[in-house]
Amino acid sequence: MKLLLDTHTFIWWASEPTKLSKSALDMCKNRANTLALDELPFHHKDPFDRLLIAQSNLEKMVILSKDKIFSTYTAKVMW
C-alpha cells in the first residue's frame, strides 16, 4: 500500500511512536509500505525532502526546487 504520511505522523513515528494508533504504527512498520523511503540513498538529512523525493519517484512527479541536493537522487527536478 502506498502511504503518504502527514508531518505529525512522520514526526511521531520517528520520535514518539506511542502517539500513533495501533493501525497507523502497524502500517508504518510494514516494510512493504515504507520501502520507497528506505530505498533512498542517504545524501540528505532533511526527512521531509526525502519524503518528497520518495513521493515524486512513486507518483512520477517533478519536484520544483532550487535545492541542489535533489540532483543527487533519481527524482526529476526543475527550477
C-alpha positions in Angstrom: 0.0 0.0 0.0 1.2 3.5 -0.8 1.3 5.7 2.3 1.7 9.4 2.5 2.5 10.5 6.0 1.3 13.7 7.4 4.0 15.7 9.1 2.9 14.9 12.6 2.6 11.2 11.7 6.2 11.1 10.5 7.5 13.0 13.5 5.6 10.8 15.9 6.7 7.7 14.1 10.4 8.8 14.4 10.3 10.2 17.9 7.2 9.2 19.9 5.6 6.1 18.2 3.3 5.6 21.2 1.3 8.6 20.0 0.3 6.7 16.8 -2.8 4.5 16.7 -2.0 0.7 16.6 -3.1 0.5 13.0 -1.0 3.6 12.0 2.0 2.2 13.7 1.5 -1.2 12.1 1.3 0.4 8.6 4.4 2.4 9.3 6.3 -0.7 10.4 5.3 -2.7 7.4 8.4 -2.8 5.2 6.3 -3.1 2.1 4.7 0.3 2.9 7.9 2.2 3.8 10.1 0.7 1.1 10.1 3.8 -1.1 11.7 5.9 1.6 14.0 3.1 2.9 15.4 2.5 -0.6 16.7 6.1 -1.0 20.4 6.7 -0.5 21.2 8.9 2.4 22.5 12.0 0.7 20.3 14.4 2.6 19.4 14.6 6.3 16.2 16.5 5.9 13.4 13.9 6.3 10.8 15.9 4.6 12.9 16.4 1.5 13.4 12.6 1.5 9.7 12.1 1.7 9.2 14.5 -1.3 11.8 12.6 -3.3 10.2 9.2 -2.5 6.7 10.5 -3.4 7.9 12.1 -6.6 9.5 8.8 -7.7 6.4 6.8 -6.8 4.0 9.2 -8.5 6.2 10.1 -11.4 6.1 13.8 -10.4 8.5 16.6 -11.0 9.9 18.4 -7.9 10.1 22.2 -8.2 13.1 23.2 -6.1 16.2 25.2 -6.0 17.8 22.8 -3.6 20.8 21.2 -5.4 20.8 18.2 -3.1 17.8 16.8 -5.0 20.0 16.3 -8.1 21.9 13.6 -6.2 18.7 11.4 -6.2 16.8 9.9 -9.1 13.9 12.4 -8.8 13.2 14.7 -11.7 13.8 18.3 -10.5 13.2 21.5 -12.3 13.8 25.1 -11.3 
